[in-house]
Amino acid sequence: MFVVCLSGTIYTFRDEVERFSQPAKYYVHVPPDSSPMSADALIAKIEVKQQVRVGQLVVPSDGNRTWAMRLDASATQSGQQSGPQRWLKTLYVDPYIGEIRGDGGHPTDAFFMTMLRLHRFLLLPTDIGLPIVGIVTVVFGVLLLTGLVLWLPRTIKAWAQWKNWRMGLTVWLAKG
């Protein structure tokens, strides 16, 4: 459980670390008096260039950020299946000129993918690691709930004794 928690904690900082280590991939220069291309035009341009369908488009609220496009590997332009993995890769595209600024080829991308696989599957094959992590998580939840049940009645009794907190605080200050 410790490994799952630690890897999940590290993975939560993915966006911040990647934006710091790869600013050219995530930020663009906004030309004066310009607006981004339409989503349809940008998707069509990338689909023709990559010969694969764009399955998801993420448009950030900041105008100086790249748009993320997840390429769908389940169906190529010709309609053929390209394997069991649904998302082929994510491209980061400048929405003003349609230029691809980056993909998942940086070492930090590989590190965080390893952290995600460690968090979800303990770096084991999916059919082995997923049940192990699931069972351990359920056992951890049961232990947490039974610990609360055992701890709570004692704590409520202790809180009842502190109804007169002024007297307790006076005694505590007098000792110091």
PESUL-V81876 format. One record per pair of residues at least 12 apart in sequence whose C-alpha atoms are under 8 Angstrom apart, sorted by the first residue. I is the first residue (numbers start at 1). J is the second residue. D is the distance in Angstrom with one decimal. If there is no record, write none. Layout:
I,J,D
I,J,D
This chain:
1,133,7.9
1,136,6.6
1,137,7.2
1,140,7.7
3,118,7.7
3,119,7.2
3,122,8.0
4,118,6.9
4,119,4.7
4,120,7.4
4,122,7.5
4,133,7.8
5,119,7.3
7,115,5.4
7,116,7.1
7,118,6.5
7,119,5.3
8,115,7.3
8,116,7.2
8,119,5.7
10,115,7.3
11,112,6.3
11,115,6.2
11,116,6.6
14,112,6.6
17,108,8.0
18,108,6.6
18,109,7.6
21,108,7.9
24,101,6.9
25,66,7.3
25,92,6.4
25,101,5.1
25,102,5.1
25,103,7.9
26,65,5.6
26,66,5.3
26,92,7.0
26,101,7.7
27,64,5.7
27,65,4.5
27,66,5.8
28,64,5.2
28,65,5.7
28,66,6.3
28,94,6.4
29,64,6.3
30,63,7.4
30,64,6.0
30,96,7.4
31,96,7.9
34,96,7.6
35,96,6.6
36,95,5.1
36,96,4.4
36,97,7.8
37,95,5.8
37,96,5.7
37,97,7.4
37,98,7.6
42,95,7.2
42,98,6.2
45,98,7.4
46,98,7.8
47,77,7.9
51,76,6.8
51,77,5.8
52,71,6.6
52,72,6.9
52,73,7.1
52,75,7.3
52,76,4.6
52,77,5.2
53,71,5.9
53,72,5.6
53,73,7.5
53,75,6.8
53,76,5.9
53,77,6.1
54,69,6.4
54,70,5.9
54,71,4.5
54,72,5.6
55,69,7.4
55,70,5.7
55,71,5.4
55,72,4.7
55,87,8.0
56,69,5.7
56,70,5.1
56,71,7.1
56,72,7.8
57,69,4.6
57,70,6.5
65,94,7.7
66,92,5.7
66,93,5.3
66,94,5.0
66,95,6.4
66,101,7.8
67,92,5.6
67,93,5.2
67,94,6.5
67,95,6.4
68,90,6.5
68,91,5.7
68,92,4.6
68,93,6.4
69,90,5.5
69,91,5.1
69,92,6.3
69,93,7.4
70,87,6.5
70,88,7.3
70,89,5.9
70,90,4.3
70,91,6.4
71,87,5.9
71,88,5.5
71,89,5.6
71,90,6.1
71,91,7.6
72,86,6.0
72,87,4.9
72,88,5.8
72,89,7.9
73,85,6.8
73,86,5.1
73,87,5.4
73,88,4.9
74,86,5.2
74,87,7.5
89,103,7.1
89,104,6.8
90,103,5.7
90,104,6.6
91,103,4.6
91,104,7.5
120,133,6.9
121,133,6.5
